[in-house]
Amino acid sequence: MRRLILALTLLLLTGFATAQSGDTQSGLLCTLTGKKIATCCCEKKDGKLYCPLAKKAIESCCCKPAAR
């Protein structure tokens, strides 16, 4: 169940990033590094959720909508 919720969260965030990619003021923010990103950086690695920007395994997605 937890994996399903994580997968849905990732899909949702990726959808938001894709829908807003034309707007230069929008996007996502990696909460671990503080970097603005165009698409969600969270990925699956060795069966765990991983942030390639912070280079570490994470419990939940670290991407959030950037403030406008």
N, CA, C and O atoms as a Tripos MOL2 file, in Angstrom:
@<TRIPOS>MOLECULE
protein
  272   271    68     0     0
PROTEIN
NO_CHARGES

@<TRIPOS>ATOM
      1 N           0.8260   -1.1930    0.0000 N.3       1 MET1
      2 CA          0.0000    0.0000    0.0000 C.3       1 MET1
      3 C           0.8750    1.2630    0.0000 C.2       1 MET1
      4 O           0.5840    2.2300   -0.7050 O.2       1 MET1
      5 N           1.9350    1.2390    0.7910 N.am      2 ARG2
      6 CA          2.8120    2.4030    0.8840 C.3       2 ARG2
      7 C           3.4950    2.6740   -0.4630 C.2       2 ARG2
      8 O           3.6610    3.8270   -0.8610 O.2       2 ARG2
      9 N           3.8840    1.6100   -1.1500 N.am      3 ARG3
     10 CA          4.5170    1.7680   -2.4620 C.3       3 ARG3
     11 C           3.5470    2.3460   -3.4730 C.2       3 ARG3
     12 O           3.9280    3.1500   -4.3240 O.2       3 ARG3
     13 N           2.3030    1.9370   -3.3760 N.am      4 LEU4
     14 CA          1.2750    2.4640   -4.2760 C.3       4 LEU4
     15 C           1.1030    3.9630   -4.0620 C.2       4 LEU4
     16 O           1.0050    4.7240   -5.0240 O.2       4 LEU4
     17 N           1.0660    4.3810   -2.8160 N.am      5 ILE5
     18 CA          0.9260    5.8110   -2.4980 C.3       5 ILE5
     19 C           2.1330    6.5850   -3.0170 C.2       5 ILE5
     20 O           1.9730    7.6650   -3.5860 O.2       5 ILE5
     21 N           3.3420    6.0470   -2.8290 N.am      6 LEU6
     22 CA          4.5470    6.7090   -3.3300 C.3       6 LEU6
     23 C           4.5290    6.8090   -4.8520 C.2       6 LEU6
     24 O           4.8720    7.8470   -5.4170 O.2       6 LEU6
     25 N           4.1310    5.7350   -5.5050 N.am      7 ALA7
     26 CA          4.0780    5.7350   -6.9660 C.3       7 ALA7
     27 C           3.0700    6.7550   -7.4720 C.2       7 ALA7
     28 O           3.3410    7.4720   -8.4360 O.2       7 ALA7
     29 N           1.9100    6.8260   -6.8300 N.am      8 LEU8
     30 CA          0.8930    7.7940   -7.2350 C.3       8 LEU8
     31 C           1.3650    9.2240   -6.9990 C.2       8 LEU8
     32 O           1.0950   10.1110   -7.8090 O.2       8 LEU8
     33 N           2.0650    9.4490   -5.8990 N.am      9 THR9
     34 CA          2.6100   10.7730   -5.6050 C.3       9 THR9
     35 C           3.6080   11.1880   -6.6770 C.2       9 THR9
     36 O           3.5830   12.3240   -7.1510 O.2       9 THR9
     37 N           4.4900   10.2590   -7.0580 N.am     10 LEU10
     38 CA          5.4670   10.5580   -8.1020 C.3      10 LEU10
     39 C           4.7860   10.8820   -9.4270 C.2      10 LEU10
     40 O           5.1750   11.8260  -10.1150 O.2      10 LEU10
     41 N           3.7820   10.1080   -9.7790 N.am     11 LEU11
     42 CA          3.0590   10.3640  -11.0180 C.3      11 LEU11
     43 C           2.3610   11.7150  -10.9820 C.2      11 LEU11
     44 O           2.3620   12.4490  -11.9700 O.2      11 LEU11
     45 N           1.7720   12.0370   -9.8510 N.am     12 LEU12
     46 CA          1.0830   13.3060   -9.6990 C.3      12 LEU12
     47 C           2.0550   14.4760   -9.8500 C.2      12 LEU12
     48 O           1.7730   15.4260  -10.5800 O.2      12 LEU12
     49 N           3.1890   14.4110   -9.1680 N.am     13 LEU13
     50 CA          4.1770   15.4840   -9.2400 C.3      13 LEU13
     51 C           4.7720   15.6040  -10.6370 C.2      13 LEU13
     52 O           5.0110   16.7100  -11.1210 O.2      13 LEU13
     53 N           5.0070   14.4830  -11.2750 N.am     14 THR14
     54 CA          5.5240   14.5060  -12.6370 C.3      14 THR14
     55 C           4.5020   15.1470  -13.5700 C.2      14 THR14
     56 O           4.8690   15.9070  -14.4660 O.2      14 THR14
     57 N           3.2320   14.8450  -13.3640 N.am     15 GLY15
     58 CA          2.1740   15.4450  -14.1700 C.3      15 GLY15
     59 C           2.1030   16.9470  -13.9900 C.2      15 GLY15
     60 O           1.9270   17.6800  -14.9630 O.2      15 GLY15
     61 N           2.2370   17.4180  -12.7570 N.am     16 PHE16
     62 CA          2.2430   18.8530  -12.5060 C.3      16 PHE16
     63 C           3.4190   19.5200  -13.2020 C.2      16 PHE16
     64 O           3.2650   20.5820  -13.8040 O.2      16 PHE16
     65 N           4.5840   18.9080  -13.1230 N.am     17 ALA17
     66 CA          5.7810   19.4780  -13.7460 C.3      17 ALA17
     67 C           5.6290   19.5410  -15.2540 C.2      17 ALA17
     68 O           6.0190   20.5290  -15.8760 O.2      17 ALA17
     69 N           5.0710   18.5080  -15.8450 N.am     18 THR18
     70 CA          4.8740   18.4680  -17.2900 C.3      18 THR18
     71 C           3.8520   19.5100  -17.7210 C.2      18 THR18
     72 O           4.0500   20.1930  -18.7260 O.2      18 THR18
     73 N           2.7730   19.6380  -16.9780 N.am     19 ALA19
     74 CA          1.7150   20.5840  -17.3200 C.3      19 ALA19
     75 C           2.1870   22.0290  -17.2150 C.2      19 ALA19
     76 O           1.6910   22.8900  -17.9410 O.2      19 ALA19
     77 N           3.1240   22.3070  -16.3340 N.am     20 GLN20
     78 CA          3.5620   23.6690  -16.0980 C.3      20 GLN20
     79 C           4.9270   23.9780  -16.7050 C.2      20 GLN20
     80 O           5.4770   25.0480  -16.4450 O.2      20 GLN20
     81 N           5.4800   23.0870  -17.4920 N.am     21 SER21
     82 CA          6.8280   23.2720  -18.0050 C.3      21 SER21
     83 C           6.9760   24.4830  -18.9160 C.2      21 SER21
     84 O           8.0840   24.9980  -19.0650 O.2      21 SER21
     85 N           5.8840   24.9570  -19.5350 N.am     22 GLY22
     86 CA          5.9560   26.1170  -20.4070 C.3      22 GLY22
     87 C           6.0760   27.4220  -19.6510 C.2      22 GLY22
     88 O           6.5180   28.4170  -20.2240 O.2      22 GLY22
     89 N           5.7070   27.4520  -18.4070 N.am     23 ASP23
     90 CA          5.7470   28.6520  -17.5800 C.3      23 ASP23
     91 C           7.1000   28.7210  -16.8800 C.2      23 ASP23
     92 O           7.4390   27.8240  -16.1080 O.2      23 ASP23
     93 N           7.8800   29.7760  -17.1370 N.am     24 THR24
     94 CA          9.2210   29.8680  -16.5750 C.3      24 THR24
     95 C           9.2110   30.1230  -15.0680 C.2      24 THR24
     96 O          10.2180   29.8730  -14.4060 O.2      24 THR24
     97 N           8.1140   30.6080  -14.5150 N.am     25 GLN25
     98 CA          8.0390   30.8900  -13.0890 C.3      25 GLN25
     99 C           7.6260   29.6640  -12.2740 C.2      25 GLN25
    100 O           7.7690   29.6550  -11.0520 O.2      25 GLN25
    101 N           7.1230   28.6490  -12.9350 N.am     26 SER26
    102 CA          6.6630   27.4700  -12.2150 C.3      26 SER26
    103 C           7.7190   26.3850  -12.2680 C.2      26 SER26
    104 O           8.8030   26.5820  -12.8180 O.2      26 SER26
    105 N           7.4020   25.2610  -11.7060 N.am     27 GLY27
    106 CA          8.3130   24.1310  -11.6930 C.3      27 GLY27
    107 C           8.2630   23.4580  -10.3460 C.2      27 GLY27
    108 O           7.3090   23.6140   -9.5840 O.2      27 GLY27
    109 N           9.2940   22.7150  -10.0680 N.am     28 LEU28
    110 CA          9.3850   21.9950   -8.8150 C.3      28 LEU28
    111 C          10.6380   22.4000   -8.0720 C.2      28 LEU28
    112 O          11.5560   23.0000   -8.6310 O.2      28 LEU28
    113 N          10.6510   22.0600   -6.8070 N.am     29 LEU29
    114 CA         11.7790   22.3430   -5.9470 C.3      29 LEU29
    115 C          12.1530   21.0630   -5.2160 C.2      29 LEU29
    116 O          11.2820   20.4000   -4.6530 O.2      29 LEU29
    117 N          13.4240   20.7050   -5.2140 N.am     30 CYS30
    118 CA         13.8980   19.5620   -4.4300 C.3      30 CYS30
    119 C          14.0710   20.0650   -2.9950 C.2      30 CYS30
    120 O          14.8780   20.9590   -2.7400 O.2      30 CYS30
    121 N          13.3170   19.4920   -2.0660 N.am     31 THR31
    122 CA         13.3610   19.9690   -0.6760 C.3      31 THR31
    123 C          14.6610   19.5970    0.0250 C.2      31 THR31
    124 O          14.9880   20.1810    1.0580 O.2      31 THR31
    125 N          15.4030   18.6470   -0.5100 N.am     32 LEU32
    126 CA         16.6680   18.2440    0.1120 C.3      32 LEU32
    127 C          17.8090   19.1700   -0.2730 C.2      32 LEU32
    128 O          18.6750   19.4660    0.5500 O.2      32 LEU32
    129 N          17.8180   19.6320   -1.5250 N.am     33 THR33
    130 CA         18.9190   20.4710   -2.0040 C.3      33 THR33
    131 C          18.5240   21.9320   -2.1710 C.2      33 THR33
    132 O          19.3880   22.8070   -2.2200 O.2      33 THR33
    133 N          17.2080   22.2030   -2.2610 N.am     34 GLY34
    134 CA         16.7370   23.5610   -2.4840 C.3      34 GLY34
    135 C          16.8410   23.9980   -3.9350 C.2      34 GLY34
    136 O          16.5950   25.1630   -4.2460 O.2      34 GLY34
    137 N          17.2040   23.0770   -4.8360 N.am     35 LYS35
    138 CA         17.3650   23.4110   -6.2520 C.3      35 LYS35
    139 C          16.0180   23.3860   -6.9680 C.2      35 LYS35
    140 O          15.1760   22.5300   -6.6980 O.2      35 LYS35
    141 N          15.8230   24.3480   -7.8970 N.am     36 LYS36
    142 CA         14.6550   24.3360   -8.7650 C.3      36 LYS36
    143 C          14.9030   23.3070   -9.8520 C.2      36 LYS36
    144 O          16.0000   23.2270  -10.4060 O.2      36 LYS36
    145 N          13.8760   22.5170  -10.1570 N.am     37 ILE37
    146 CA         13.9880   21.4740  -11.1640 C.3      37 ILE37
    147 C          12.7760   21.5160  -12.0810 C.2      37 ILE37
    148 O          11.7000   21.9600  -11.6810 O.2      37 ILE37
    149 N          12.9530   21.0550  -13.3080 N.am     38 ALA38
    150 CA         11.8600   21.0770  -14.2870 C.3      38 ALA38
    151 C          10.9180   19.9010  -14.0920 C.2      38 ALA38
    152 O           9.7050   20.0430  -14.2510 O.2      38 ALA38
    153 N          11.4660   18.7330  -13.7460 N.am     39 THR39
    154 CA         10.6530   17.5390  -13.5250 C.3      39 THR39
    155 C          11.0920   16.8880  -12.2220 C.2      39 THR39
    156 O          12.1810   17.1540  -11.7140 O.2      39 THR39
    157 N          10.2420   16.0440  -11.6970 N.am     40 CYS40
    158 CA         10.5340   15.3740  -10.4300 C.3      40 CYS40
    159 C          11.8360   14.5890  -10.5310 C.2      40 CYS40
    160 O          12.0550   13.8650  -11.5020 O.2      40 CYS40
    161 N          12.6920   14.7320   -9.5340 N.am     41 CYS41
    162 CA         13.9970   14.0730   -9.5550 C.3      41 CYS41
    163 C          13.9670   12.7180   -8.8560 C.2      41 CYS41
    164 O          14.9170   11.9470   -8.9950 O.2      41 CYS41
    165 N          12.9210   12.4030   -8.1180 N.am     42 CYS42
    166 CA         12.8540   11.1470   -7.3720 C.3      42 CYS42
    167 C          12.7810    9.9690   -8.3330 C.2      42 CYS42
    168 O          12.0890   10.0180   -9.3490 O.2      42 CYS42
    169 N          13.5050    8.9140   -7.9940 N.am     43 GLU43
    170 CA         13.5050    7.7260   -8.8340 C.3      43 GLU43
    171 C          13.6360    6.4810   -7.9680 C.2      43 GLU43
    172 O          14.0150    6.5550   -6.7990 O.2      43 GLU43
    173 N          13.3180    5.3370   -8.5630 N.am     44 LYS44
    174 CA         13.4730    4.0580   -7.8760 C.3      44 LYS44
    175 C          14.8840    3.5380   -8.1320 C.2      44 LYS44
    176 O          15.3480    3.5330   -9.2720 O.2      44 LYS44
    177 N          15.5610    3.1030   -7.0810 N.am     45 LYS45
    178 CA         16.9040    2.5470   -7.2160 C.3      45 LYS45
    179 C          17.0290    1.4220   -6.1970 C.2      45 LYS45
    180 O          16.8660    1.6380   -4.9960 O.2      45 LYS45
    181 N          17.3180    0.2300   -6.6820 N.am     46 ASP46
    182 CA         17.4500   -0.9510   -5.8170 C.3      46 ASP46
    183 C          16.2040   -1.1680   -4.9650 C.2      46 ASP46
    184 O          16.3020   -1.5850   -3.8110 O.2      46 ASP46
    185 N          15.0270   -0.8840   -5.5360 N.am     47 GLY47
    186 CA         13.7630   -1.0920   -4.8420 C.3      47 GLY47
    187 C          13.4130   -0.0230   -3.8140 C.2      47 GLY47
    188 O          12.4170   -0.1590   -3.1040 O.2      47 GLY47
    189 N          14.2070    1.0300   -3.7220 N.am     48 LYS48
    190 CA         13.9470    2.1170   -2.7790 C.3      48 LYS48
    191 C          13.8180    3.4220   -3.5410 C.2      48 LYS48
    192 O          14.2790    3.5350   -4.6770 O.2      48 LYS48
    193 N          13.1970    4.3960   -2.9200 N.am     49 LEU49
    194 CA         13.0780    5.7270   -3.5030 C.3      49 LEU49
    195 C          14.4060    6.4490   -3.2900 C.2      49 LEU49
    196 O          14.9830    6.3870   -2.2040 O.2      49 LEU49
    197 N          14.8890    7.1320   -4.3240 N.am     50 TYR50
    198 CA         16.2230    7.7330   -4.3040 C.3      50 TYR50
    199 C          16.1770    9.1270   -4.9090 C.2      50 TYR50
    200 O          15.4770    9.3580   -5.8940 O.2      50 TYR50
    201 N          16.9210   10.0530   -4.3230 N.am     51 CYS51
    202 CA         17.0550   11.4070   -4.8700 C.3      51 CYS51
    203 C          18.4560   11.5350   -5.4610 C.2      51 CYS51
    204 O          19.4340   11.5440   -4.7130 O.2      51 CYS51
    205 N          18.5780   11.6340   -6.7920 N.am     52 PRO52
    206 CA         19.9010   11.7470   -7.4070 C.3      52 PRO52
    207 C          20.5680   13.0990   -7.1430 C.2      52 PRO52
    208 O          21.7930   13.1980   -7.2130 O.2      52 PRO52
    209 N          19.8010   14.1260   -6.8470 N.am     53 LEU53
    210 CA         20.4030   15.4280   -6.5430 C.3      53 LEU53
    211 C          21.0920   15.4210   -5.1820 C.2      53 LEU53
    212 O          22.1860   15.9650   -5.0310 O.2      53 LEU53
    213 N          20.4480   14.8040   -4.1970 N.am     54 ALA54
    214 CA         21.0250   14.7180   -2.8600 C.3      54 ALA54
    215 C          21.9070   13.4760   -2.7130 C.2      54 ALA54
    216 O          22.6620   13.3420   -1.7500 O.2      54 ALA54
    217 N          21.7930   12.5630   -3.6970 N.am     55 LYS55
    218 CA         22.5730   11.3180   -3.7110 C.3      55 LYS55
    219 C          22.3420   10.4690   -2.4680 C.2      55 LYS55
    220 O          23.2840   10.0170   -1.8170 O.2      55 LYS55
    221 N          21.0330   10.2610   -2.1470 N.am     56 LYS56
    222 CA         20.7200    9.4090   -1.0080 C.3      56 LYS56
    223 C          19.3150    8.8300   -1.1250 C.2      56 LYS56
    224 O          18.4550    9.3720   -1.8190 O.2      56 LYS56
    225 N          19.1060    7.7170   -0.4280 N.am     57 ALA57
    226 CA         17.7880    7.0830   -0.3710 C.3      57 ALA57
    227 C          16.8830    7.9440    0.5070 C.2      57 ALA57
    228 O          17.3320    8.5500    1.4800 O.2      57 ALA57
    229 N          15.5950    7.9860    0.1430 N.am     58 ILE58
    230 CA         14.6330    8.8160    0.8710 C.3      58 ILE58
    231 C          13.3870    8.0130    1.1830 C.2      58 ILE58
    232 O          13.1170    7.0050    0.5300 O.2      58 ILE58
    233 N          12.6240    8.4490    2.1760 N.am     59 GLU59
    234 CA         11.3850    7.7760    2.5780 C.3      59 GLU59
    235 C          10.2070    8.1830    1.7200 C.2      59 GLU59
    236 O           9.3670    7.3510    1.3780 O.2      59 GLU59
    237 N          10.1360    9.4610    1.3680 N.am     60 SER60
    238 CA          9.0390    9.9450    0.5280 C.3      60 SER60
    239 C           9.6000   10.9490   -0.4670 C.2      60 SER60
    240 O          10.7140   11.4470   -0.3040 O.2      60 SER60
    241 N           8.8240   11.2360   -1.4870 N.am     61 CYS61
    242 CA          9.2830   12.1130   -2.5580 C.3      61 CYS61
    243 C           9.7150   13.4770   -2.0030 C.2      61 CYS61
    244 O           9.0390   14.0610   -1.1550 O.2      61 CYS61
    245 N          10.8450   13.9650   -2.4970 N.am     62 CYS62
    246 CA         11.3990   15.2310   -2.0020 C.3      62 CYS62
    247 C          11.0660   16.4080   -2.9060 C.2      62 CYS62
    248 O          11.5360   17.5200   -2.6680 O.2      62 CYS62
    249 N          10.2640   16.1820   -3.9380 N.am     63 CYS63
    250 CA          9.9000   17.2510   -4.8740 C.3      63 CYS63
    251 C           8.5860   17.9010   -4.4520 C.2      63 CYS63
    252 O           7.6340   17.2130   -4.0820 O.2      63 CYS63
    253 N           8.5430   19.2110   -4.5090 N.am     64 LYS64
    254 CA          7.2920   19.9270   -4.2120 C.3      64 LYS64
    255 C           7.1650   21.0700   -5.1960 C.2      64 LYS64
    256 O           8.1670   21.5210   -5.7520 O.2      64 LYS64
    257 N           5.9520   21.5470   -5.4220 N.am     65 PRO65
    258 CA          5.7640   22.6710   -6.3340 C.3      65 PRO65
    259 C           6.5460   23.8960   -5.8470 C.2      65 PRO65
    260 O           6.5300   24.2210   -4.6600 O.2      65 PRO65
    261 N           7.2200   24.5600   -6.7640 N.am     66 ALA66
    262 CA          7.9820   25.7590   -6.4160 C.3      66 ALA66
    263 C           7.0190   26.9120   -6.1890 C.2      66 ALA66
    264 O           5.9850   27.0050   -6.8500 O.2      66 ALA66
    265 N           7.3570   27.7860   -5.2560 N.am     67 ALA67
    266 CA          6.5190   28.9540   -4.9830 C.3      67 ALA67
    267 C           6.5890   29.8980   -6.1570 C.2      67 ALA67
    268 O           7.6440   30.0660   -6.7680 O.2      67 ALA67
    269 N           5.4820   30.5060   -6.4700 N.am     68 ARG68
    270 CA          5.4320   31.4480   -7.6010 C.3      68 ARG68
    271 C           5.7330   32.8310   -7.1570 C.2      68 ARG68
    272 O           5.7370   33.7540   -7.9720 O.2      68 ARG68
@<TRIPOS>BOND
     1     1     2 1
     2     2     3 1
     3     3     4 2
     4     3     5 am
     5     5     6 1
     6     6     7 1
     7     7     8 2
     8     7     9 am
     9     9    10 1
    10    10    11 1
    11    11    12 2
    12    11    13 am
    13    13    14 1
    14    14    15 1
    15    15    16 2
    16    15    17 am
    17    17    18 1
    18    18    19 1
    19    19    20 2
    20    19    21 am
    21    21    22 1
    22    22    23 1
    23    23    24 2
    24    23    25 am
    25    25    26 1
    26    26    27 1
    27    27    28 2
    28    27    29 am
    29    29    30 1
    30    30    31 1
    31    31    32 2
    32    31    33 am
    33    33    34 1
    34    34    35 1
    35    35    36 2
    36    35    37 am
    37    37    38 1
    38    38    39 1
    39    39    40 2
    40    39    41 am
    41    41    42 1
    42    42    43 1
    43    43    44 2
    44    43    45 am
    45    45    46 1
    46    46    47 1
    47    47    48 2
    48    47    49 am
    49    49    50 1
    50    50    51 1
    51    51    52 2
    52    51    53 am
    53    53    54 1
    54    54    55 1
    55    55    56 2
    56    55    57 am
    57    57    58 1
    58    58    59 1
    59    59    60 2
    60    59    61 am
    61    61    62 1
    62    62    63 1
    63    63    64 2
    64    63    65 am
    65    65    66 1
    66    66    67 1
    67    67    68 2
    68    67    69 am
    69    69    70 1
    70    70    71 1
    71    71    72 2
    72    71    73 am
    73    73    74 1
    74    74    75 1
    75    75    76 2
    76    75    77 am
    77    77    78 1
    78    78    79 1
    79    79    80 2
    80    79    81 am
    81    81    82 1
    82    82    83 1
    83    83    84 2
    84    83    85 am
    85    85    86 1
    86    86    87 1
    87    87    88 2
    88    87    89 am
    89    89    90 1
    90    90    91 1
    91    91    92 2
    92    91    93 am
    93    93    94 1
    94    94    95 1
    95    95    96 2
    96    95    97 am
    97    97    98 1
    98    98    99 1
    99    99   100 2
   100    99   101 am
   101   101   102 1
   102   102   103 1
   103   103   104 2
   104   103   105 am
   105   105   106 1
   106   106   107 1
   107   107   108 2
   108   107   109 am
   109   109   110 1
   110   110   111 1
   111   111   112 2
   112   111   113 am
   113   113   114 1
   114   114   115 1
   115   115   116 2
   116   115   117 am
   117   117   118 1
   118   118   119 1
   119   119   120 2
   120   119   121 am
   121   121   122 1
   122   122   123 1
   123   123   124 2
   124   123   125 am
   125   125   126 1
   126   126   127 1
   127   127   128 2
   128   127   129 am
   129   129   130 1
   130   130   131 1
   131   131   132 2
   132   131   133 am
   133   133   134 1
   134   134   135 1
   135   135   136 2
   136   135   137 am
   137   137   138 1
   138   138   139 1
   139   139   140 2
   140   139   141 am
   141   141   142 1
   142   142   143 1
   143   143   144 2
   144   143   145 am
   145   145   146 1
   146   146   147 1
   147   147   148 2
   148   147   149 am
   149   149   150 1
   150   150   151 1
   151   151   152 2
   152   151   153 am
   153   153   154 1
   154   154   155 1
   155   155   156 2
   156   155   157 am
   157   157   158 1
   158   158   159 1
   159   159   160 2
   160   159   161 am
   161   161   162 1
   162   162   163 1
   163   163   164 2
   164   163   165 am
   165   165   166 1
   166   166   167 1
   167   167   168 2
   168   167   169 am
   169   169   170 1
   170   170   171 1
   171   171   172 2
   172   171   173 am
   173   173   174 1
   174   174   175 1
   175   175   176 2
   176   175   177 am
   177   177   178 1
   178   178   179 1
   179   179   180 2
   180   179   181 am
   181   181   182 1
   182   182   183 1
   183   183   184 2
   184   183   185 am
   185   185   186 1
   186   186   187 1
   187   187   188 2
   188   187   189 am
   189   189   190 1
   190   190   191 1
   191   191   192 2
   192   191   193 am
   193   193   194 1
   194   194   195 1
   195   195   196 2
   196   195   197 am
   197   197   198 1
   198   198   199 1
   199   199   200 2
   200   199   201 am
   201   201   202 1
   202   202   203 1
   203   203   204 2
   204   203   205 am
   205   205   206 1
   206   206   207 1
   207   207   208 2
   208   207   209 am
   209   209   210 1
   210   210   211 1
   211   211   212 2
   212   211   213 am
   213   213   214 1
   214   214   215 1
   215   215   216 2
   216   215   217 am
   217   217   218 1
   218   218   219 1
   219   219   220 2
   220   219   221 am
   221   221   222 1
   222   222   223 1
   223   223   224 2
   224   223   225 am
   225   225   226 1
   226   226   227 1
   227   227   228 2
   228   227   229 am
   229   229   230 1
   230   230   231 1
   231   231   232 2
   232   231   233 am
   233   233   234 1
   234   234   235 1
   235   235   236 2
   236   235   237 am
   237   237   238 1
   238   238   239 1
   239   239   240 2
   240   239   241 am
   241   241   242 1
   242   242   243 1
   243   243   244 2
   244   243   245 am
   245   245   246 1
   246   246   247 1
   247   247   248 2
   248   247   249 am
   249   249   250 1
   250   250   251 1
   251   251   252 2
   252   251   253 am
   253   253   254 1
   254   254   255 1
   255   255   256 2
   256   255   257 am
   257   257   258 1
   258   258   259 1
   259   259   260 2
   260   259   261 am
   261   261   262 1
   262   262   263 1
   263   263   264 2
   264   263   265 am
   265   265   266 1
   266   266   267 1
   267   267   268 2
   268   267   269 am
   269   269   270 1
   270   270   271 1
   271   271   272 2
@<TRIPOS>SUBSTRUCTURE
     1 MET1         2 RESIDUE 1 A MET
     2 ARG2         6 RESIDUE 1 A ARG
     3 ARG3        10 RESIDUE 1 A ARG
     4 LEU4        14 RESIDUE 1 A LEU
     5 ILE5        18 RESIDUE 1 A ILE
     6 LEU6        22 RESIDUE 1 A LEU
     7 ALA7        26 RESIDUE 1 A ALA
     8 LEU8        30 RESIDUE 1 A LEU
     9 THR9        34 RESIDUE 1 A THR
    10 LEU10       38 RESIDUE 1 A LEU
    11 LEU11       42 RESIDUE 1 A LEU
    12 LEU12       46 RESIDUE 1 A LEU
    13 LEU13       50 RESIDUE 1 A LEU
    14 THR14       54 RESIDUE 1 A THR
    15 GLY15       58 RESIDUE 1 A GLY
    16 PHE16       62 RESIDUE 1 A PHE
    17 ALA17       66 RESIDUE 1 A ALA
    18 THR18       70 RESIDUE 1 A THR
    19 ALA19       74 RESIDUE 1 A ALA
    20 GLN20       78 RESIDUE 1 A GLN
    21 SER21       82 RESIDUE 1 A SER
    22 GLY22       86 RESIDUE 1 A GLY
    23 ASP23       90 RESIDUE 1 A ASP
    24 THR24       94 RESIDUE 1 A THR
    25 GLN25       98 RESIDUE 1 A GLN
    26 SER26      102 RESIDUE 1 A SER
    27 GLY27      106 RESIDUE 1 A GLY
    28 LEU28      110 RESIDUE 1 A LEU
    29 LEU29      114 RESIDUE 1 A LEU
    30 CYS30      118 RESIDUE 1 A CYS
    31 THR31      122 RESIDUE 1 A THR
    32 LEU32      126 RESIDUE 1 A LEU
    33 THR33      130 RESIDUE 1 A THR
    34 GLY34      134 RESIDUE 1 A GLY
    35 LYS35      138 RESIDUE 1 A LYS
    36 LYS36      142 RESIDUE 1 A LYS
    37 ILE37      146 RESIDUE 1 A ILE
    38 ALA38      150 RESIDUE 1 A ALA
    39 THR39      154 RESIDUE 1 A THR
    40 CYS40      158 RESIDUE 1 A CYS
    41 CYS41      162 RESIDUE 1 A CYS
    42 CYS42      166 RESIDUE 1 A CYS
    43 GLU43      170 RESIDUE 1 A GLU
    44 LYS44      174 RESIDUE 1 A LYS
    45 LYS45      178 RESIDUE 1 A LYS
    46 ASP46      182 RESIDUE 1 A ASP
    47 GLY47      186 RESIDUE 1 A GLY
    48 LYS48      190 RESIDUE 1 A LYS
    49 LEU49      194 RESIDUE 1 A LEU
    50 TYR50      198 RESIDUE 1 A TYR
    51 CYS51      202 RESIDUE 1 A CYS
    52 PRO52      206 RESIDUE 1 A PRO
    53 LEU53      210 RESIDUE 1 A LEU
    54 ALA54      214 RESIDUE 1 A ALA
    55 LYS55      218 RESIDUE 1 A LYS
    56 LYS56      222 RESIDUE 1 A LYS
    57 ALA57      226 RESIDUE 1 A ALA
    58 ILE58      230 RESIDUE 1 A ILE
    59 GLU59      234 RESIDUE 1 A GLU
    60 SER60      238 RESIDUE 1 A SER
    61 CYS61      242 RESIDUE 1 A CYS
    62 CYS62      246 RESIDUE 1 A CYS
    63 CYS63      250 RESIDUE 1 A CYS
    64 LYS64      254 RESIDUE 1 A LYS
    65 PRO65      258 RESIDUE 1 A PRO
    66 ALA66      262 RESIDUE 1 A ALA
    67 ALA67      266 RESIDUE 1 A ALA
    68 ARG68      270 RESIDUE 1 A ARG
